[in-house]
Amino acid sequence: MKISVFGLGYVGAVGAGVLAKEGHTVIGVDPYQAKVDLINKGQTPIIEAEIGDIIRDAVNAGKLRATTSVEEAVNNSEMSFICVGTPSQINGSLDLRYVRKVCEEIGAALKKKSGFHIVVQRSTVLPGTMSDVVIPTLEQYSGKKAGVDFGVCNNPEFLREGTAVYDFYNPPKTVIGETDKRSGEMLAEIYKDLDAPLIRTDVKTAEMVKYADNNWHAVKVAFGNEIGAICKAVGIDSHKVMEIFCQDDKLNLSSYYLRPGFCFGGSCLPKDVRALTYKARSLDLDVPLLGSLMNANEAHLERGMQMVLKKGHRKVGVLGFSFKAGTDDLRESPLVEMIERLVGKGFDIKVYDRNVNIASLVGANKDYILNHIPHISRLMVQSMDEVLAHAQTIIVGNGDPEFKALAGKLKAGQVVVDLARVADRKSDGSTYDGICW
């Protein structure tokens, strides 16, 4: 394929070199003549393992060259990768001047080009940038329609400095956000030989994936460091602890606990978070990440409360109020806390959970419901149908399979606040509202 790469910084230089190595004919584009000259001499404009030899060999083979001319690059390629910088501004927002400028220039070149051309946003941009900046700018300056006259994709990179060439060939995944199928298929063809999952999705999801990834990486670094600080303070080798921690790929290093939903609760997580952060305070250690967990949980509980309050109905039903489906444990259940707050605000509530039956409860659970939340025990009914006959707003509290039949039982005027995603659908603004979807 004939490819142009806009921006010969870190991502662009690595991408241009590797794509040329793979047999594509690549034109690098940069406004700085010094970078263009380096590429044309077979030299790398960045310091990165392996890329110097790759660029030299690609230039010598006639597969890679560079220019400052946008029009020349667009006219002599089928696909343009945008790899310009998106630096932070003082307030934390992204500076999109380089993205906007290159889109203006590519758009102007597309105006004079007759063939179908694909523009691929490779720079890291926040969700909505493609729809609010990239596509409108390209359309404005080209006078053409995205997805019809030219293609647009978002293709986030997952390259680490120092191992970028290795990462290009061994990515954790390849993500393509596409505006049209034709463009997505042509871009996917470039990555067909990579041994990695190829995910084709919508543009906004592709934009968000990179931010989810990098913020998760940041969380992991901060988590490891805070655990390490506590370990050192109590005389424990933190590397031994984390080596054992990392051997658990069923819960710790897995997708478990990462599915958006309602708050954490139960007899373990809240208690152990409080205990460890208390220990850190007693050691005069500042652990802001661990210390923020209970506040984050409270903020999410309040988010759920506001969803219910905004429905404007006084009659509310709760389906499932143990902290997790398939259990009768009510200790520190966020649903119990939500019910108590709604009762305090004067809501008329009925509650159903087939796993929570006062007659069959024993031990700590029975003591908890009878002695700590007796007012809630009086709200309990024996079936989902009783809740539906009463409520105008129905809260789905956990993922009990019984609640999957809810959609077919709703009456006119009833609305659902789903905290567990028992229905695989997005909020529609009227009858169904999911807490994170």
VOPAGU-2260 file (C-alpha; in pm, 1 decimal, decimal comma):
REM VOPAGU-2260
SITE   aa  ch    i         X         Y         Z
SITE  MET   A    0       0,0       0,0       0,0
SITE  LYS   A    1     105,2     361,3     -49,7
SITE  ILE   A    2     102,0     534,9     287,7
SITE  SER   A    3     179,9     886,0     413,6
SITE  VAL   A    4     268,7     945,9     776,5
SITE  PHE   A    5     213,4    1296,9     916,4
SITE  GLY   A    6     444,6    1381,3    1204,1
SITE  LEU   A    7     790,3    1229,6    1229,8
SITE  GLY   A    8     818,4    1228,7    1605,1
SITE  TYR   A    9     818,9     918,9    1819,2
SITE  VAL   A   10     505,4     742,8    1692,6
SITE  GLY   A   11     534,6     865,5    1335,7
SITE  ALA   A   12     901,0     775,7    1284,2
SITE  VAL   A   13     853,2     425,0    1425,6
SITE  GLY   A   14     536,6     372,3    1222,0
SITE  ALA   A   15     689,2     502,2     900,2
SITE  GLY   A   16     997,9     287,2     938,8
SITE  VAL   A   17     821,4     -35,3    1025,4
SITE  LEU   A   18     552,5       5,2     756,6
SITE  ALA   A   19     825,2      60,9     498,2
SITE  LYS   A   20    1013,8    -243,6     630,0
SITE  GLU   A   21     697,9    -446,1     571,3
SITE  GLY   A   22     696,8    -352,3     203,3
SITE  HIS   A   23     463,7     -52,0     195,8
SITE  THR   A   24     574,0     259,5      11,3
SITE  VAL   A   25     586,2     531,0     277,2
SITE  ILE   A   26     615,9     909,5     262,9
SITE  GLY   A   27     691,3    1082,7     591,3
SITE  VAL   A   28     560,4    1437,5     629,7
SITE  ASP   A   29     684,0    1696,3     875,6
SITE  PRO   A   30     699,8    2080,3     871,6
SITE  TYR   A   31    1053,6    2071,0    1013,4
SITE  GLN   A   32    1304,0    2043,2     731,7
SITE  ALA   A   33    1568,1    1900,1     966,3
SITE  LYS   A   34    1357,3    1587,9    1034,5
SITE  VAL   A   35    1278,2    1547,3     666,2
SITE  ASP   A   36    1647,6    1571,7     579,6
SITE  LEU   A   37    1742,1    1310,3     840,9
SITE  ILE   A   38    1491,2    1061,4     700,7
SITE  ASN   A   39    1604,4    1122,2     343,6
SITE  LYS   A   40    1964,4    1058,6     453,1
SITE  GLY   A   41    1856,0     728,3     605,4
SITE  GLN   A   42    1891,6     853,5     960,3
SITE  THR   A   43    1644,0     840,0    1246,3
SITE  PRO   A   44    1504,5    1161,2    1399,7
SITE  ILE   A   45    1446,2     983,4    1735,3
SITE  ILE   A   46    1642,3     760,8    1972,9
SITE  GLU   A   47    1476,6     420,2    1984,7
SITE  ALA   A   48    1608,6      65,2    1970,6
SITE  GLU   A   49    1624,8     -87,1    1618,8
SITE  ILE   A   50    1455,9     200,7    1437,1
SITE  GLY   A   51    1782,2     351,4    1307,3
SITE  ASP   A   52    1871,5      40,0    1110,3
SITE  ILE   A   53    1512,3      -0,2     990,9
SITE  ILE   A   54    1493,3     355,3     854,4
SITE  ARG   A   55    1835,0     328,0     688,7
SITE  ASP   A   56    1743,8       1,1     514,2
SITE  ALA   A   57    1398,8     128,8     409,3
SITE  VAL   A   58    1543,6     446,4     255,7
SITE  ASN   A   59    1813,0     250,4      75,2
SITE  ALA   A   60    1546,8      14,3     -60,8
SITE  GLY   A   61    1344,4     306,3    -195,6
SITE  LYS   A   62    1051,2     230,0      34,1
SITE  LEU   A   63    1074,1     538,7     256,3
SITE  ARG   A   64    1124,4     908,1     191,9
SITE  ALA   A   65    1013,9    1232,5     354,2
SITE  THR   A   66     879,8    1569,3     247,5
SITE  THR   A   67     738,2    1892,7     384,1
SITE  SER   A   68     468,7    1899,0     113,1
SITE  VAL   A   69     126,6    1781,1     231,0
SITE  GLU   A   70     -18,3    1786,9    -119,7
SITE  GLU   A   71     264,7    1574,3    -257,6
SITE  ALA   A   72     217,9    1318,0      21,1
SITE  VAL   A   73    -160,8    1292,3     -14,8
SITE  ASN   A   74    -147,2    1269,8    -394,8
SITE  ASN   A   75     107,1     989,8    -377,7
SITE  SER   A   76     -61,7     777,0    -112,1
SITE  GLU   A   77    -387,9     593,5     -47,9
SITE  MET   A   78    -385,4     628,8     328,7
SITE  SER   A   79    -258,8     900,6     564,5
SITE  PHE   A   80    -165,7     836,4     927,3
SITE  ILE   A   81    -185,6    1138,9    1159,2
SITE  CYS   A   82      87,4    1103,2    1423,8
SITE  VAL   A   83     127,5    1460,6    1544,3
SITE  GLY   A   84     162,8    1561,8    1908,9
SITE  THR   A   85    -131,1    1626,1    2142,3
SITE  PRO   A   86      43,2    1788,6    2443,4
SITE  SER   A   87    -125,7    1887,5    2768,5
SITE  GLN   A   88    -229,8    2245,4    2831,6
SITE  ILE   A   89    -201,8    2411,3    3173,1
SITE  ASN   A   90    -556,5    2309,4    3272,1
SITE  GLY   A   91    -499,1    1946,3    3167,8
SITE  SER   A   92    -688,7    1965,0    2839,5
SITE  LEU   A   93    -527,5    1855,3    2513,9
SITE  ASP   A   94    -369,4    2106,3    2278,5
SITE  LEU   A   95    -522,0    2004,4    1944,3
SITE  ARG   A   96    -362,6    2277,9    1733,1
SITE  TYR   A   97    -137,3    2030,8    1550,8
SITE  VAL   A   98    -420,4    1785,0    1485,0
SITE  ARG   A   99    -644,1    2064,1    1357,6
SITE  LYS   A  100    -368,0    2210,1    1139,7
SITE  VAL   A  101    -278,9    1882,1     973,0
SITE  CYS   A  102    -648,4    1805,8     912,8
SITE  GLU   A  103    -685,6    2144,6     742,8
SITE  GLU   A  104    -389,2    2066,4     520,7
SITE  ILE   A  105    -496,0    1710,7     438,6
SITE  GLY   A  106    -850,2    1833,4     371,8
SITE  ALA   A  107    -724,9    2098,0     130,3
SITE  ALA   A  108    -521,9    1832,3     -52,6
SITE  LEU   A  109    -821,7    1597,1     -67,1
SITE  LYS   A  110   -1024,1    1871,6    -232,1
SITE  LYS   A  111    -804,7    1836,6    -541,0
SITE  LYS   A  112    -778,5    1457,0    -530,4
SITE  SER   A  113   -1026,9    1238,3    -716,1
SITE  GLY   A  114    -951,8     893,3    -570,5
SITE  PHE   A  115   -1080,0     751,5    -239,8
SITE  HIS   A  116    -838,4     833,6      41,5
SITE  ILE   A  117    -833,6     716,4     404,1
SITE  VAL   A  118    -727,1     936,8     695,4
SITE  VAL   A  119    -620,4     746,3    1008,3
SITE  GLN   A  120    -595,4     930,4    1339,8
SITE  ARG   A  121    -309,2     764,5    1528,2
SITE  SER   A  122    -238,9    1039,7    1782,5
SITE  THR   A  123    -400,0     995,4    2122,4
SITE  VAL   A  124    -717,2    1206,4    2139,9
SITE  LEU   A  125   -1007,7    1220,6    2383,3
SITE  PRO   A  126   -1349,3    1074,9    2294,3
SITE  GLY   A  127   -1537,1    1317,0    2072,0
SITE  THR   A  128   -1227,1    1463,2    1906,4
SITE  MET   A  129   -1286,6    1267,8    1586,4
SITE  SER   A  130   -1649,6    1377,9    1561,0
SITE  ASP   A  131   -1594,9    1735,6    1683,5
SITE  VAL   A  132   -1257,0    1827,5    1532,8
SITE  VAL   A  133   -1101,4    1577,0    1292,2
SITE  ILE   A  134   -1398,2    1490,3    1071,4
SITE  PRO   A  135   -1555,1    1840,9    1055,2
SITE  THR   A  136   -1217,6    1995,4     969,7
SITE  LEU   A  137   -1145,1    1741,6     697,1
SITE  GLU   A  138   -1494,9    1792,3     552,4
SITE  GLN   A  139   -1475,0    2171,4     570,7
SITE  TYR   A  140   -1141,7    2198,3     389,5
SITE  SER   A  141   -1207,2    1920,8     137,3
SITE  GLY   A  142   -1570,1    2001,6      59,9
SITE  LYS   A  143   -1631,2    1627,1      76,1
SITE  LYS   A  144   -1820,6    1387,6     303,8
SITE  ALA   A  145   -1643,3    1153,4     545,2
SITE  GLY   A  146   -1739,8     790,2     504,3
SITE  VAL   A  147   -1857,1     859,6     148,5
SITE  ASP   A  148   -1595,6    1056,7     -44,6
SITE  PHE   A  149   -1306,1     969,5     185,5
SITE  GLY   A  150   -1259,2     736,9     481,6
SITE  VAL   A  151   -1171,5     813,9     842,6
SITE  CYS   A  152   -1048,8     575,8    1112,8
SITE  ASN   A  153    -911,8     602,3    1462,6
SITE  ASN   A  154    -624,7     361,3    1528,8
SITE  PRO   A  155    -467,1     414,6    1873,7
SITE  GLU   A  156    -108,4     299,7    1920,4
SITE  PHE   A  157      18,5      90,4    2210,9
SITE  LEU   A  158     392,2     156,4    2186,6
SITE  ARG   A  159     625,0     184,3    2485,4
SITE  GLU   A  160     935,1     397,4    2459,8
SITE  GLY   A  161    1242,0     174,5    2442,3
SITE  THR   A  162    1051,0    -123,1    2299,8
SITE  ALA   A  163     843,8      50,8    2032,5
SITE  VAL   A  164     952,9    -166,2    1737,2
SITE  TYR   A  165     892,1    -483,7    1936,0
SITE  ASP   A  166     552,5    -348,7    2045,8
SITE  PHE   A  167     455,4    -265,1    1686,9
SITE  TYR   A  168     502,7    -628,7    1592,0
SITE  ASN   A  169     368,3    -767,9    1921,8
SITE  PRO   A  170      80,0    -542,3    2027,5
SITE  PRO   A  171    -161,4    -646,3    2304,5
SITE  LYS   A  172    -438,8    -574,5    2056,2
SITE  THR   A  173    -508,0    -378,4    1739,1
SITE  VAL   A  174    -804,4    -141,6    1765,2
SITE  ILE   A  175    -970,1      19,5    1462,7
SITE  GLY   A  176   -1249,9     270,5    1506,2
SITE  GLU   A  177   -1409,1     312,3    1165,8
SITE  THR   A  178   -1659,8     548,5    1007,3
SITE  ASP   A  179   -1720,4     313,4     715,5
SITE  LYS   A  180   -1659,1     -55,3     649,0
SITE  ARG   A  181   -1442,1       0,4     342,8
SITE  SER   A  182   -1189,0     207,7     533,6
SITE  GLY   A  183   -1183,3     -33,3     825,1
SITE  GLU   A  184   -1113,2    -326,5     596,3
SITE  MET   A  185    -827,2    -148,7     417,3
SITE  LEU   A  186    -666,3     -47,8     746,4
SITE  ALA   A  187    -711,6    -397,6     889,9
SITE  GLU   A  188    -523,7    -538,1     591,5
SITE  ILE   A  189    -206,1    -367,2     717,4
SITE  TYR   A  190    -223,4    -558,6    1046,3
SITE  LYS   A  191    -343,1    -896,8     914,4
SITE  ASP   A  192     -15,2   -1079,2     989,5
SITE  LEU   A  193      19,5    -959,1    1349,1
SITE  ASP   A  194     -42,5   -1216,7    1621,1
SITE  ALA   A  195    -286,0   -1006,4    1821,9
SITE  PRO   A  196    -663,0    -961,2    1855,8
SITE  LEU   A  197    -798,3    -731,0    1583,4
SITE  ILE   A  198   -1091,6    -527,3    1711,8
SITE  ARG   A  199   -1303,7    -317,9    1478,8
SITE  THR   A  200   -1541,9     -85,7    1655,3
SITE  ASP   A  201   -1691,0     263,7    1643,5
SITE  VAL   A  202   -1466,7     569,5    1653,5
SITE  LYS   A  203   -1556,4     695,0    2003,6
SITE  THR   A  204   -1494,1     355,1    2161,1
SITE  ALA   A  205   -1153,3     338,8    1991,9
SITE  GLU   A  206   -1069,3     687,0    2122,1
SITE  MET   A  207   -1163,2     589,9    2478,9
SITE  VAL   A  208    -975,5     257,9    2481,5
SITE  LYS   A  209    -635,0     427,1    2483,7
SITE  TYR   A  210    -731,1     641,3    2782,1
SITE  ALA   A  211    -870,9     341,9    2970,4
SITE  ASP   A  212    -542,7     160,2    2903,9
SITE  ASN   A  213    -308,3     438,5    3009,5
SITE  ASN   A  214    -505,0     539,1    3317,5
SITE  TRP   A  215    -516,7     174,1    3424,3
SITE  HIS   A  216    -139,8     153,4    3380,5
SITE  ALA   A  217    -104,0     463,8    3595,4
SITE  VAL   A  218    -330,5     311,8    3861,1
SITE  LYS   A  219    -117,9      -3,9    3864,9
SITE  VAL   A  220     204,2     193,1    3910,7
SITE  ALA   A  221      55,7     401,3    4192,9
SITE  PHE   A  222     -99,2      91,4    4355,1
SITE  GLY   A  223     230,0     -99,1    4346,5
SITE  ASN   A  224     414,8     197,1    4492,8
SITE  GLU   A  225     167,2     251,4    4776,6
SITE  ILE   A  226     167,1    -118,3    4868,5
SITE  GLY   A  227     546,7    -100,2    4852,1
SITE  ALA   A  228     556,8     198,1    5087,3
SITE  ILE   A  229     341,8      18,6    5345,9
SITE  CYS   A  230     549,0    -298,8    5310,2
SITE  LYS   A  231     873,5    -112,5    5372,3
SITE  ALA   A  232     731,0      63,9    5676,4
SITE  VAL   A  233     639,1    -269,7    5840,0
SITE  GLY   A  234     954,8    -452,4    5733,4
SITE  ILE   A  235     817,4    -665,8    5449,7
SITE  ASP   A  236     984,0    -720,1    5111,3
SITE  SER   A  237     733,1    -558,4    4874,4
SITE  HIS   A  238     872,2    -745,3    4574,1
SITE  LYS   A  239     793,5   -1079,0    4738,5
SITE  VAL   A  240     439,7    -961,2    4810,8
SITE  MET   A  241     380,8    -840,6    4456,9
SITE  GLU   A  242     540,7   -1148,4    4301,0
SITE  ILE   A  243     280,5   -1358,3    4483,1
SITE  PHE   A  244       9,7   -1104,3    4396,7
SITE  CYS   A  245      95,8   -1126,5    4025,7
SITE  GLN   A  246      73,3   -1505,2    4020,7
SITE  ASP   A  247    -304,0   -1470,7    4058,9
SITE  ASP   A  248    -436,2   -1436,3    3704,7
SITE  LYS   A  249    -790,7   -1538,2    3798,7
SITE  LEU   A  250    -876,6   -1231,1    4005,7
SITE  ASN   A  251    -579,9    -991,4    4036,0
SITE  LEU   A  252    -446,7    -979,9    3680,1
SITE  SER   A  253    -765,6   -1052,0    3491,4
SITE  SER   A  254   -1085,6    -892,1    3369,2
SITE  TYR   A  255   -1256,5    -971,9    3698,9
SITE  TYR   A  256   -1375,9    -663,6    3890,0
SITE  LEU   A  257   -1329,9    -444,2    3580,6
SITE  ARG   A  258   -1685,3    -463,6    3446,9
SITE  PRO   A  259   -1856,7    -127,6    3515,0
SITE  GLY   A  260   -2153,3    -155,4    3747,5
SITE  PHE   A  261   -2246,9     -50,2    4099,5
SITE  CYS   A  262   -2034,6      -4,3    4411,5
SITE  PHE   A  263   -1820,1    -262,2    4584,4
SITE  GLY   A  264   -1952,3    -397,6    4913,5
SITE  GLY   A  265   -1975,5    -712,6    5123,4
SITE  SER   A  266   -1791,0    -827,7    5430,8
SITE  CYS   A  267   -1437,4    -805,1    5285,6
SITE  LEU   A  268   -1354,6    -518,0    5051,8
SITE  PRO   A  269   -1479,8    -216,4    5252,6
SITE  LYS   A  270   -1340,5    -357,0    5578,1
SITE  ASP   A  271    -999,0    -436,1    5432,7
SITE  VAL   A  272    -965,7    -104,4    5249,5
SITE  ARG   A  273   -1039,3      81,2    5573,3
SITE  ALA   A  274    -799,7    -138,1    5771,4
SITE  LEU   A  275    -505,7     -92,1    5533,7
SITE  THR   A  276    -552,6     282,7    5498,2
SITE  TYR   A  277    -579,0     308,5    5879,1
SITE  LYS   A  278    -250,7     117,0    5907,4
SITE  ALA   A  279     -90,1     356,1    5657,3
SITE  ARG   A  280    -207,5     658,4    5859,3
SITE  SER   A  281     -68,0     504,0    6178,4
SITE  LEU   A  282     266,5     477,3    5999,5
SITE  ASP   A  283     243,7     841,8    5884,3
SITE  LEU   A  284     227,0     730,0    5521,6
SITE  ASP   A  285      36,0     922,0    5256,3
SITE  VAL   A  286    -141,6     672,0    5028,5
SITE  PRO   A  287    -378,9     889,2    4823,2
SITE  LEU   A  288    -480,7     614,8    4579,6
SITE  LEU   A  289    -579,2     363,3    4847,0
SITE  GLY   A  290    -719,0     647,2    5056,0
SITE  SER   A  291    -950,4     753,2    4774,0
SITE  LEU   A  292   -1120,3     414,4    4730,3
SITE  MET   A  293   -1398,5     461,0    4985,8
SITE  ASN   A  294   -1462,2     815,4    4859,0
SITE  ALA   A  295   -1483,1     683,5    4501,7
SITE  ASN   A  296   -1731,8     420,6    4616,8
SITE  GLU   A  297   -1942,0     683,3    4791,6
SITE  ALA   A  298   -1941,0     904,5    4480,7
SITE  HIS   A  299   -2068,6     613,0    4271,7
SITE  LEU   A  300   -2343,0     541,1    4525,6
SITE  GLU   A  301   -2449,7     905,3    4502,3
SITE  ARG   A  302   -2447,2     873,4    4122,4
SITE  GLY   A  303   -2697,7     588,8    4151,4
SITE  MET   A  304   -2909,6     785,7    4397,7
SITE  GLN   A  305   -2932,7    1081,6    4161,5
SITE  MET   A  306   -3046,2     854,5    3878,3
SITE  VAL   A  307   -3338,7     736,3    4092,9
SITE  LEU   A  308   -3426,5    1081,6    4223,0
SITE  LYS   A  309   -3435,0    1228,3    3871,9
SITE  LYS   A  310   -3705,0     981,1    3767,0
SITE  GLY   A  311   -3948,2    1173,8    3988,5
SITE  HIS   A  312   -4147,7     870,8    4111,3
SITE  ARG   A  313   -4231,6     811,8    4478,2
SITE  LYS   A  314   -4308,3     441,5    4438,1
SITE  VAL   A  315   -3983,0     250,7    4396,4
SITE  GLY   A  316   -3906,8    -120,4    4371,3
SITE  VAL   A  317   -3569,1    -285,1    4428,8
SITE  LEU   A  318   -3483,8    -616,9    4265,0
SITE  GLY   A  319   -3185,5    -770,9    4438,8
SITE  PHE   A  320   -3029,7    -600,8    4740,8
SITE  SER   A  321   -2762,9    -841,5    4862,6
SITE  PHE   A  322   -2423,8    -701,9    4761,6
SITE  LYS   A  323   -2383,4    -970,4    4493,4
SITE  ALA   A  324   -2620,0   -1205,2    4307,7
SITE  GLY   A  325   -2629,8   -1558,5    4444,7
SITE  THR   A  326   -2557,4   -1458,3    4804,9
SITE  ASP   A  327   -2765,2   -1360,5    5107,1
SITE  ASP   A  328   -2490,8   -1138,8    5251,2
SITE  LEU   A  329   -2625,2    -791,6    5325,1
SITE  ARG   A  330   -2326,9    -660,6    5520,4
SITE  GLU   A  331   -2211,9    -330,9    5368,9
SITE  SER   A  332   -2430,1    -388,5    5065,7
SITE  PRO   A  333   -2444,2     -59,5    4873,6
SITE  LEU   A  334   -2804,5    -148,0    4786,2
SITE  VAL   A  335   -2895,6    -153,7    5154,9
SITE  GLU   A  336   -2740,9     191,3    5192,6
SITE  MET   A  337   -2934,9     316,5    4889,9
SITE  ILE   A  338   -3263,2     177,3    5024,3
SITE  GLU   A  339   -3203,3     340,4    5361,8
SITE  ARG   A  340   -3141,0     678,3    5199,4
SITE  LEU   A  341   -3453,8     647,2    4986,7
SITE  VAL   A  342   -3660,8     548,8    5291,7
SITE  GLY   A  343   -3522,0     852,3    5471,7
SITE  LYS   A  344   -3639,8    1071,3    5184,2
SITE  GLY   A  345   -3993,4     935,8    5214,1
SITE  PHE   A  346   -4005,2     698,4    4916,0
SITE  ASP   A  347   -4261,3     417,1    4913,8
SITE  ILE   A  348   -4044,6     108,5    4859,1
SITE  LYS   A  349   -4083,8    -264,4    4809,0
SITE  VAL   A  350   -3781,0    -493,8    4795,2
SITE  TYR   A  351   -3733,5    -842,8    4655,4
SITE  ASP   A  352   -3435,3   -1078,4    4657,5
SITE  ARG   A  353   -3497,2   -1450,4    4635,0
SITE  ASN   A  354   -3170,3   -1520,8    4816,4
SITE  VAL   A  355   -3269,0   -1311,3    5117,2
SITE  ASN   A  356   -3549,1   -1474,3    5311,5
SITE  ILE   A  357   -3574,1   -1393,2    5681,7
SITE  ALA   A  358   -3715,5   -1737,1    5764,3
SITE  SER   A  359   -3414,5   -1915,0    5617,1
SITE  LEU   A  360   -3139,7   -1674,7    5724,6
SITE  VAL   A  361   -2908,3   -1788,5    6002,2
SITE  GLY   A  362   -2616,5   -1648,9    6200,9
SITE  ALA   A  363   -2463,3   -1313,4    6119,4
SITE  ASN   A  364   -2689,5   -1242,7    5822,3
SITE  LYS   A  365   -3007,3   -1299,8    6025,5
SITE  ASP   A  366   -2874,7   -1087,4    6309,1
SITE  TYR   A  367   -2781,6    -810,1    6067,6
SITE  ILE   A  368   -3119,7    -783,1    5899,5
SITE  LEU   A  369   -3325,5    -815,3    6219,6
SITE  ASN   A  370   -3114,5    -594,6    6443,4
SITE  HIS   A  371   -2942,9    -350,5    6210,6
SITE  ILE   A  372   -3194,0    -296,6    5929,7
SITE  PRO   A  373   -3532,8    -415,1    6064,8
SITE  HIS   A  374   -3706,3    -131,0    5878,5
SITE  ILE   A  375   -3587,0    -280,8    5550,3
SITE  SER   A  376   -3706,4    -630,2    5643,2
SITE  ARG   A  377   -4058,0    -486,9    5659,3
SITE  LEU   A  378   -4030,4    -372,9    5298,6
SITE  MET   A  379   -3951,9    -719,6    5163,5
SITE  VAL   A  380   -4197,4    -904,1    4938,2
SITE  GLN   A  381   -4200,0   -1258,9    4803,8
SITE  SER   A  382   -4181,5   -1211,0    4428,4
SITE  MET   A  383   -4063,2    -988,3    4147,6
SITE  ASP   A  384   -4424,1    -951,3    4033,6
SITE  GLU   A  385   -4517,6    -787,3    4365,3
SITE  VAL   A  386   -4244,7    -529,2    4311,7
SITE  LEU   A  387   -4363,1    -462,9    3955,5
SITE  ALA   A  388   -4723,1    -425,0    4066,3
SITE  HIS   A  389   -4616,2    -156,1    4311,7
SITE  ALA   A  390   -4333,8      45,9    4160,6
SITE  GLN   A  391   -4305,1     316,6    3898,6
SITE  THR   A  392   -3924,2     315,5    3914,6
SITE  ILE   A  393   -3759,0     -26,6    3934,2
SITE  ILE   A  394   -3398,7     -51,4    4053,7
SITE  VAL   A  395   -3210,5    -362,4    3945,5
SITE  GLY   A  396   -2957,1    -409,9    4223,1
SITE  ASN   A  397   -2767,9    -723,2    4125,7
SITE  GLY   A  398   -2731,3    -959,6    3832,8
SITE  ASP   A  399   -2962,4   -1240,4    3942,3
SITE  PRO   A  400   -3065,4   -1433,8    3625,7
SITE  GLU   A  401   -3428,9   -1404,9    3734,4
SITE  PHE   A  402   -3421,3   -1033,9    3652,7
SITE  LYS   A  403   -3338,3   -1087,5    3284,9
SITE  ALA   A  404   -3711,4   -1135,8    3225,3
SITE  LEU   A  405   -3783,6    -784,9    3355,0
SITE  ALA   A  406   -3806,4    -615,3    3014,2
SITE  GLY   A  407   -4101,3    -829,3    2909,4
SITE  LYS   A  408   -4295,2    -753,1    3227,1
SITE  LEU   A  409   -4283,4    -374,4    3233,8
SITE  LYS   A  410   -4605,5    -174,8    3214,5
SITE  ALA   A  411   -4659,1     161,0    3050,8
SITE  GLY   A  412   -4499,4     439,6    3252,9
SITE  GLN   A  413   -4254,7     220,0    3441,7
SITE  VAL   A  414   -3883,5     299,4    3420,7
SITE  VAL   A  415   -3577,9      90,0    3504,2
SITE  VAL   A  416   -3257,6     200,7    3674,9
SITE  ASP   A  417   -3017,7     -85,0    3603,5
SITE  LEU   A  418   -2714,6    -104,6    3832,2
SITE  ALA   A  419   -2607,4    -451,7    3715,1
SITE  ARG   A  420   -2661,5    -454,4    3336,0
SITE  VAL   A  421   -2908,7    -741,5    3333,9
SITE  ALA   A  422   -3019,3    -606,3    2995,6
SITE  ASP   A  423   -2755,1    -569,7    2726,9
SITE  ARG   A  424   -2863,2    -227,8    2611,7
SITE  LYS   A  425   -2775,4     138,7    2645,8
SITE  SER   A  426   -2970,9     403,9    2831,6
SITE  ASP   A  427   -3250,0     532,4    2610,0
SITE  GLY   A  428   -3338,4     839,4    2813,2
SITE  SER   A  429   -3693,0     723,1    2880,9
SITE  THR   A  430   -3773,8     370,5    3001,6
SITE  TYR   A  431   -3424,9     232,2    3065,1
SITE  ASP   A  432   -3125,2     389,1    3238,9
SITE  GLY   A  433   -2796,9     203,7    3301,9
SITE  ILE   A  434   -2556,6     343,9    3558,2
SITE  CYS   A  435   -2246,6     321,8    3333,0
SITE  TRP   A  436   -2392,2     256,7    2990,0
